[in-house]
């Protein structure tokens, strides 16, 4: 079989995904790094590796991508939401971690129900609903043993009054959730509507076991993603 010419392959990739053709030469990665200069470029790179692997594995592509960097303290913005088609930054926000994950700095993560810890890894959003925490967004954890109990644990994106800069100033950290990536109340409805319906959420922490074993960071048939 003759190899497909690169130009034809680029066209095919662009039809399959809004970001695949750009990502092939690093164009999207560089664009997102420029759009969010305060984010760790290596974490953005891992997020793109994971989402591209998911698409190559048969999951649908998405128009938007949320990146959470739990290696940063809760008093700093550590959630970025990108529009992949326009290569722009839509949100840069504070985000809570679970009560048992740590104080200002998250240190531990769990997939277990009742742990009150956050989960890391790649998620895909489902549909929003109105629940105990108001307008909320369900997420499906895609990584077995790492976050695939997210639905049964009700790990959702929702707004919370304790996620604020005033809380950070008053107590040296923002408030903590039961494991959910809670965001500021004022931005929650718009952010949820931006991410609903099959977008990807990538939650990062430099956990050695996860970095070495995640199927989305070691994609079959692809290059291994480099850890920051």
C-alpha positions as CSV (number, residue, x, y, z in Angstrom):
1,X,0.0,0.0,0.0
2,X,1.4,3.4,-1.0
3,X,1.7,5.9,1.9
4,X,-0.8,8.8,2.0
5,X,0.8,12.1,0.9
6,X,1.2,14.5,3.8
7,X,-1.0,17.1,2.3
8,X,-3.9,14.7,1.9
9,X,-3.3,13.3,5.4
10,X,-3.5,16.9,6.8
11,X,-6.9,17.4,5.1
12,X,-8.2,14.1,6.5
13,X,-7.1,15.0,10.0
14,X,-8.7,18.4,9.9
15,X,-12.0,16.7,9.0
16,X,-11.7,14.2,11.8
17,X,-11.0,16.8,14.6
18,X,-10.9,20.5,15.0
19,X,-7.4,20.4,16.4
20,X,-5.8,17.3,14.9
21,X,-4.1,18.9,11.9
22,X,-2.7,21.8,13.9
23,X,-1.6,19.5,16.7
24,X,0.4,17.4,14.2
25,X,3.0,20.1,13.8
26,X,2.6,21.5,17.3
27,X,0.6,24.5,16.1
28,X,-2.2,24.1,18.5
29,X,0.0,23.4,21.4
30,X,2.0,26.7,20.8
31,X,-1.2,28.6,20.3
32,X,-2.7,27.5,23.6
33,X,0.6,28.2,25.4
34,X,0.5,31.8,24.0
35,X,-3.1,32.2,25.0
36,X,-2.5,31.1,28.6
37,X,1.1,32.3,29.5
38,X,0.5,31.7,33.2
39,X,-0.2,28.0,32.7
40,X,2.5,25.4,32.7
41,X,3.2,24.7,29.0
42,X,4.2,21.1,29.8
43,X,0.8,20.5,31.5
44,X,-1.0,21.9,28.4
45,X,1.1,19.6,26.3
46,X,0.0,16.6,28.4
47,X,-3.6,17.6,28.2
48,X,-3.5,17.8,24.4
49,X,-1.6,14.4,24.3
50,X,-4.4,12.8,26.4
51,X,-7.3,14.3,24.4
52,X,-5.7,13.4,21.1
53,X,-5.2,9.9,22.3
54,X,-8.8,9.7,23.3
55,X,-9.9,10.7,19.8
56,X,-7.5,8.2,18.2
57,X,-9.0,5.5,20.5
58,X,-12.4,6.2,19.1
59,X,-14.0,8.8,21.4
60,X,-15.5,11.9,19.8
61,X,-13.4,15.0,19.4
62,X,-14.4,18.2,21.2
63,X,-14.5,21.9,20.6
64,X,-13.3,22.9,24.0
65,X,-10.8,21.7,26.6
66,X,-10.5,22.4,30.3
67,X,-7.1,22.0,32.1
68,X,-6.8,21.9,35.9
69,X,-3.3,22.0,37.4
70,X,-3.6,20.6,40.9
71,X,0.1,21.0,41.5
72,X,-0.6,24.7,42.1
73,X,-2.0,26.2,45.3
74,X,-5.7,26.8,45.6
75,X,-5.1,30.5,46.0
76,X,-3.9,30.8,42.4
77,X,-5.9,30.4,39.2
78,X,-5.4,26.8,38.1
79,X,-8.2,26.1,35.7
80,X,-8.0,27.1,32.1
81,X,-10.7,26.6,29.5
82,X,-9.8,26.8,25.8
83,X,-11.7,27.0,22.6
84,X,-9.8,24.6,20.3
85,X,-11.2,25.9,17.1
86,X,-10.3,29.5,17.7
87,X,-7.3,28.6,19.8
88,X,-8.3,31.1,22.5
89,X,-8.5,31.2,26.2
90,X,-12.1,31.4,27.5
91,X,-11.7,31.2,31.2
92,X,-8.8,31.3,33.8
93,X,-10.3,30.6,37.2
94,X,-9.8,29.4,40.8
95,X,-10.9,25.9,41.3
96,X,-11.4,23.9,44.6
97,X,-10.0,20.5,45.5
98,X,-11.4,17.9,47.9
99,X,-11.4,18.4,51.6
100,X,-9.1,15.4,52.2
101,X,-6.8,16.2,49.3
102,X,-5.0,18.8,51.3
103,X,-5.1,22.4,52.7
104,X,-4.0,25.1,50.3
105,X,-1.9,22.6,48.4
106,X,-3.5,19.4,47.2
107,X,-1.3,16.4,48.0
108,X,-3.5,13.2,47.6
109,X,-6.1,12.0,45.2
110,X,-8.5,9.1,45.1
111,X,-11.0,7.2,43.0
112,X,-12.9,5.9,46.1
113,X,-16.4,6.8,47.1
114,X,-16.5,8.7,50.4
115,X,-12.8,9.7,50.2
116,X,-13.6,13.4,49.9
117,X,-10.5,13.6,47.7
118,X,-10.2,15.0,44.1
119,X,-9.5,12.7,41.2
120,X,-7.0,13.4,38.4
121,X,-6.8,12.2,34.8
122,X,-8.9,12.7,31.7
123,X,-12.7,13.2,32.0
124,X,-15.4,13.8,29.4
125,X,-18.4,16.0,30.3
126,X,-22.0,14.9,30.1
127,X,-25.1,17.0,30.6
128,X,-25.8,19.7,33.2
129,X,-28.5,19.4,35.8
130,X,-29.8,21.3,38.8
131,X,-29.0,19.6,42.1
132,X,-27.8,20.2,45.7
133,X,-25.2,22.6,44.5
134,X,-27.3,24.3,41.9
135,X,-26.5,24.2,38.2
136,X,-23.9,21.5,37.9
137,X,-22.1,19.5,35.2
138,X,-21.6,15.7,35.4
139,X,-18.3,14.3,34.3
140,X,-17.4,10.8,33.2
141,X,-14.0,9.6,34.3
142,X,-12.2,7.8,31.5
143,X,-9.2,6.2,33.3
144,X,-9.8,2.9,35.0
145,X,-8.7,2.9,38.7
146,X,-7.9,6.6,38.5
147,X,-11.2,8.4,38.0
148,X,-13.7,6.0,36.6
149,X,-15.9,6.3,39.7
150,X,-16.5,10.0,39.1
151,X,-20.1,9.5,38.2
152,X,-21.0,7.4,41.2
153,X,-19.1,9.7,43.4
154,X,-21.0,12.7,41.9
155,X,-17.8,14.6,41.0
156,X,-19.3,17.5,39.2
157,X,-18.4,21.0,38.2
158,X,-20.5,23.5,40.2
159,X,-20.3,26.9,41.7
160,X,-19.4,27.6,45.3
161,X,-19.3,30.7,47.4
162,X,-16.1,29.4,49.1
163,X,-14.2,29.6,45.8
164,X,-13.2,33.2,45.9
165,X,-10.2,35.5,46.3
166,X,-11.7,36.9,49.5
167,X,-11.8,33.4,51.0
168,X,-8.1,32.9,49.9
169,X,-7.1,36.2,51.7
170,X,-9.0,35.4,54.8
171,X,-7.9,31.8,55.4
172,X,-4.9,31.3,53.3
173,X,-6.7,28.9,51.0
174,X,-10.1,28.8,49.3
175,X,-12.7,26.5,50.6
176,X,-12.6,22.8,49.8
177,X,-15.3,20.5,48.2
178,X,-16.1,16.8,48.7
179,X,-13.9,16.1,45.6
180,X,-15.6,18.3,43.0
181,X,-13.8,20.9,41.0
182,X,-15.9,23.7,42.3
183,X,-15.6,27.1,40.6
184,X,-16.6,30.7,41.6
185,X,-20.4,31.2,41.7
186,X,-20.4,34.2,39.4
187,X,-18.8,32.3,36.5
188,X,-20.2,28.8,37.1
189,X,-23.3,28.9,34.8
190,X,-21.5,30.3,31.8
191,X,-18.5,28.0,32.3
192,X,-20.7,24.9,32.6
193,X,-22.6,25.8,29.4
194,X,-19.2,26.2,27.7
195,X,-18.1,22.7,28.8
196,X,-21.3,20.7,28.6
197,X,-22.0,17.9,26.2
198,X,-18.9,16.0,25.5
199,X,-15.9,18.3,26.1
200,X,-12.7,17.1,27.8
201,X,-11.4,18.0,31.2
202,X,-7.8,17.1,32.1
203,X,-6.8,17.3,35.7
204,X,-3.1,17.2,36.4
205,X,-0.9,16.4,39.3
206,X,2.7,15.0,39.2
207,X,1.6,11.6,40.5
208,X,4.3,9.1,39.3
209,X,2.0,6.1,39.1
210,X,-0.6,7.9,37.0
211,X,2.0,9.5,34.7
212,X,3.7,6.2,34.1
213,X,0.5,4.1,33.6
214,X,-2.2,6.3,32.1
215,X,-3.4,4.9,28.8
216,X,-4.0,8.4,27.5
217,X,-0.4,9.5,28.2
218,X,1.0,6.3,26.7
219,X,-1.2,6.1,23.6
220,X,-0.9,2.8,21.6
221,X,0.7,3.7,18.3
222,X,1.7,7.2,19.4
223,X,4.6,8.8,21.1
224,X,4.7,8.8,24.9
225,X,3.8,12.1,26.4
226,X,6.6,13.8,28.4
227,X,5.9,14.6,32.0
228,X,6.7,18.1,33.3
